[in-house]
Amino acid sequence: ISYKMEDTVVMFRIKKGHHGYIKRKKRLLLGEVLGLLIGIIGLVVIGVVTTGSRKNLLTVVAMVSVIPMVNQLVILIALWKYQPCPDKEYEQVASIVGKGILDTELVITSKTDKSFLLDYACIHEKGVFCYCSDKNVSEKKTAEYIKSFMKANDLKTDIFVIRDWKNYLNRIRELEKWDRANCDEKLLKIEGVLRGIAI
């Protein structure tokens, strides 16, 4: 796979909730994990070579560096099974939502240590309309789980989790058009909570 410089620049502009986030986050985490691993090995080797013993300050620093590496590795493992939303699919949803609030590729971890992907979350004054392509996810339990975070942040909104693609598209088509630039501030806070609970 070859990448152009423009691709790299665009990748750094992609933030949580944006299309392409999963791909970008995987790359960043993989780079961090490998960088930390190389650093740890380097510190141990330099420490042993310079002192002739494993009991030295560099080895201690290397062992402490294992903690952030493992933290990043856990996040990478949780993200690994998820794929970015297909471009055509995203363009279809984005064209319906228009200038409204649309977040995509939100990987959310639950209390049971299982994570799930909200492929799309359309935030509207009538509620949060989420599409989840994982057929093993319970629509009701997922909606209740997300709603608990909204409640904890004093935000009242209805949460709809839809697993059927055509039903999801029909539902967001029915929504009255709105604009992110002049919407109720509450909607932006709801988006902030959704992004906050995602990896």
N, C-alpha and C positions, 0 to 999 in steps of 0.2 A: 504494500500500500504506500503510495507516495502522497505527500502533503505539500501544499504550496504555502508560502509565507502568509498569504491572506487568510488561509484556513486557521493558522496559528493565532493571528490577531483576533479573528472572530471568536475562537474558542475561549480566549481570556475575557471576552465581554459577556459570555454566557454565565448567568447566575442561577441560583436555585429557583425552580419554577419556570425556567425558560426551556424552550425546545433545544435539545442537544445537551442538556445538563448531565445526564447519566454518563454519556460518552466522555465528556470533559472531566467529570469527577473521578471516573475510573482511571483515566490517564494521570491525573494529578496525584491520586492516592498511590498508584503503582510507582510513580516516580519518587514519592516521599518514602515509601517503604524500602525501595531498592537503595535510595540514597542513604537512609539510616542504617540499613544492613551493611553497606559498604563501609560506612563510617565506623560502625561497631567493630567489624573485622579488622579494619585499619588500626583502630586504637588498641585492640588486643595484641595485634602483631607488633606494633611499635613499642608497646609497653613491655612485652616479653623480650624483644630483641635488645632494647636499651637497658633493661634492668636485669635480665637473665632469670626473672621470676614472674609467675602469674600474679603474685601479690604486689600490685603497684597501683598508683593513683589512676593511670590511664585505663586499666582494666575495670576499676570501680566506675569510672565515667562511662565506659562502654556498657557495663551492666545496667546502669541507670538509664541509658539511652534505649534499652530494650523496651521500656514501658511505653514511650510515645510510638515506637514502631509497631508494637502489638495493638495499640489503640487504633492506629491507621489501618492495620491489617484487618481488624475486626469489621470496620466500616467497609473496606474493600470487599470482603467476603460477603457481607450483607447485600452489597450493590451488584455483585458479579452476575447473579442470575437474571437481572433485569436488562432489557434491551431498550434503546431509545425508541420513542414513538416514530413510526414511519413518516417521512416527509409529506407524502400525499395525504395521509390521514390527518396530520397536523394542519396542513393548509386548508383542508375541508372544514375542520372545526374552527380555525382562526377566521375563515371567511364568514362563517355564521356569526361568531361572537363580535367580529369587527373591532371597534375601539373599546369594547367592554373589558372586563377583567378575566383573563384566562391564564391559569397556571397549568403546567404540564410536567410529567415525569417526577412526581412527588413520591418518594419511597418513604413510607411511614412505618416505624417500628411500634409494635403493640406491647401490652403488658405481658403477653404470653411469650415474648421474645421472638415472635414471628413478625416478619415484615411483609408489607403489601404495597403494591404500586397503584397509585391513583394516576392513571394515564392522563386524564384531563380533569380540571376543576374549574368550572365556570361560576364566578361569584357575582350574584345578582341580588337586587333588593328582595326578590321572592325566595331566595335561598342559595345554597351552594349545591351545584349540580355536578356530581363527580361521575366519571366513567372509569370503571375498573375492569380490565380485560381478563383478570384472573377469575375463572369460574368457581374456584374453591373458596373464594371470599364470600362471607355472608353479608348481603346488602344491609340488613337491619343492624347487625352487630357492628359493622364498620361505621355506619352512620351514627350510631349511639356513641361509639368510641371517639369519633371526631367531635361530636356535639359536646362531649364532656370537657374537651379542651376549650371550646367556645364558651361554655358556661363558666369555667374556671377563670376566664378572662372577661366576664360580665358582658358577653356578646350574645344577643338573642338572634338566632337564625335557624332556619330549617336546613337539614342536610339530606340530600338525596343521592344515594349511591346506586348507579344503574350499570348492570353488566351486559345488557344487550345493546349493541352498537347502533342499530337503526332506531331503537327507542330513545337512546341518548340524543342522537342528532335531531329527532323530531321534537324532543322536549326542549332543547336549547333554541330551536327555531321558533318555538311558541313564545319565547321571552320577548318582552318589549325591549327595543334597542336602548342602550345606555352607553355612556362615555366615561372611561376611566378618569379623564382629566377633570370632570366636574361632577363626579358621583359623590354620594354620601361618604364621609370619612370612615364610617363604620365598616364599609365594604373593604377598604384598604387595611383596616385593622384585622378583619377576618382573614384576608390574604396573608397578613403577617403571621398570624397564629398558625395557619396551614403550613407556611414555609418554615416556621419555627419548630414544628413537630416532625418535619421531614429530615432525612439524613442529608 
